[in-house]
Amino acid sequence: MKKIIVTFALIAFTAVFNQTQAQAKKDIVDIAVSVDDFSTLVTALKAADLVGALKGDGPFTVFAPTNDAFGKIDSKTLNSLLEPKNKSTLAGILTYHVVSGKLMASDVAAALKKGKGSVELTTLSGGKLTAISKDGGIYLKDANGNYSKIAKTDVAGSNGVIHIIESVVMPQ
């Protein structure tokens, strides 16, 4: 019986290890495509013609809104942003969710400690996001003063890391 339990534990560990290794070989876009809760984000990346850029070497830190986060945006506004004529506006919003470099949660926590609870991040769009320690969590404050909670951290890919956020952050 003991041998069966040890064998089962070894098989389970190997499966988890292999899944983690396989995910680390995927780039940020591949990871987003493989997660159903990022389908709106993937649609937006395609509409903004940013897939190729985020498949690049990076490294990138992506603050990725879930489908529910996009659902907080008025559907008429969201549909308008996905139209070809608004490609550059959409690209500006999406690149506002990306920071150059690979910032793991531990890096953000260290910067928050050093910055006495807040740290400013420069996005690929050139805008500023402020990471803030608040209410027992870490939030992003956008240029308009709106907050988005970071719900999950450190989804690592081959060219960076994804942190999952609960609201879309918007540049000015």
DACOR-V541300 format. One record per pair of residues at least 4 apart in sequence whose ideal C-beta (glycine too) atoms are under 7 Angstrom apart, sorted by the first residue. I is the first residue (numbers start at 1). J is the second residue. D is the distance in whole Angstrom. If there is no record, write none. Layout:
BEGIN
i:j:d
I:J:D
I:J:D
END
This chain:
BEGIN
i:j:d
1:5:7
2:6:6
3:7:6
4:8:6
5:9:6
6:10:6
7:11:6
8:12:6
9:13:6
10:14:6
11:15:6
12:16:7
13:17:6
14:18:6
15:19:6
16:20:6
17:21:6
18:22:6
19:23:6
20:24:6
21:25:7
23:31:7
24:156:6
24:157:7
24:158:6
25:158:6
26:30:4
26:31:5
26:157:6
26:158:6
27:55:5
27:157:5
27:158:5
27:159:5
28:32:6
28:54:5
28:60:6
28:62:6
28:157:5
28:159:6
28:160:5
28:162:6
29:33:6
29:45:7
29:51:6
29:54:5
29:55:5
30:34:6
31:35:7
31:155:6
31:157:5
31:162:6
32:38:4
32:41:6
32:42:5
32:64:7
33:42:6
37:66:5
37:67:5
38:42:6
38:64:6
38:66:7
39:43:6
39:67:6
40:44:6
40:67:5
40:70:4
41:45:6
41:64:6
41:65:6
42:46:7
43:47:6
43:82:7
44:48:6
44:82:7
44:90:6
44:94:6
45:50:5
45:51:5
45:54:7
45:94:6
46:51:6
47:82:5
47:87:7
47:90:6
48:87:6
48:90:4
48:91:4
48:94:5
49:87:7
50:54:6
50:91:6
50:94:6
51:55:6
54:60:6
56:159:7
57:159:6
58:159:4
58:160:4
59:101:6
59:102:4
59:159:6
59:160:4
60:98:5
60:100:7
60:159:6
60:160:4
61:98:7
61:99:4
61:101:6
61:102:6
61:103:4
61:160:6
61:161:6
61:163:7
62:97:6
62:98:5
62:160:7
62:162:5
63:97:5
63:140:6
63:163:5
63:165:5
63:169:7
64:97:7
64:162:5
64:164:6
64:165:7
65:69:3
65:70:6
65:165:5
65:167:7
65:168:5
66:164:6
66:166:7
67:71:6
69:165:6
69:166:6
69:167:5
69:168:5
70:78:6
70:168:6
72:167:6
72:168:7
73:77:6
73:78:5
73:168:6
74:78:7
75:79:6
76:80:6
77:81:7
78:82:7
80:86:6
81:86:5
81:89:6
81:90:5
82:90:7
86:90:6
87:91:6
88:92:6
89:93:7
90:94:6
91:95:6
92:96:6
92:125:5
92:171:6
93:170:6
93:171:7
95:123:6
95:124:4
95:125:4
96:123:5
96:125:5
96:127:5
96:169:6
96:171:4
97:169:6
98:123:6
98:124:5
99:103:6
99:121:5
99:122:7
99:123:6
100:124:6
102:160:5
102:161:5
103:107:5
103:108:6
103:161:7
104:154:6
104:161:6
105:109:6
105:153:4
105:154:5
106:110:6
107:111:6
108:112:6
108:131:6
108:138:6
109:113:6
110:114:6
111:115:6
111:119:4
112:117:6
112:118:7
112:119:6
112:131:6
112:133:5
115:119:4
117:132:6
117:133:5
118:130:6
118:131:7
118:132:5
119:131:5
120:128:5
120:130:5
121:128:7
121:129:5
121:131:6
122:128:6
123:127:5
123:129:6
125:171:6
127:143:6
127:171:4
128:143:6
129:140:5
129:141:7
129:142:6
129:169:6
130:141:4
131:138:6
131:140:6
132:139:5
132:141:6
133:138:6
134:139:5
137:149:5
137:150:7
138:150:5
139:147:5
139:148:6
139:149:5
139:150:7
140:147:7
140:148:5
140:150:7
140:165:6
140:169:5
141:145:7
141:147:6
142:146:5
142:169:4
142:170:5
143:171:5
143:172:4
144:170:6
144:172:6
146:167:7
146:169:7
146:170:7
148:165:4
148:166:6
148:167:4
148:169:5
149:165:7
149:166:5
150:163:5
150:165:6
151:164:5
151:165:7
151:166:5
152:164:4
153:163:5
154:161:6
155:161:7
155:162:4
155:164:7
156:161:5
157:161:7
157:162:7
END
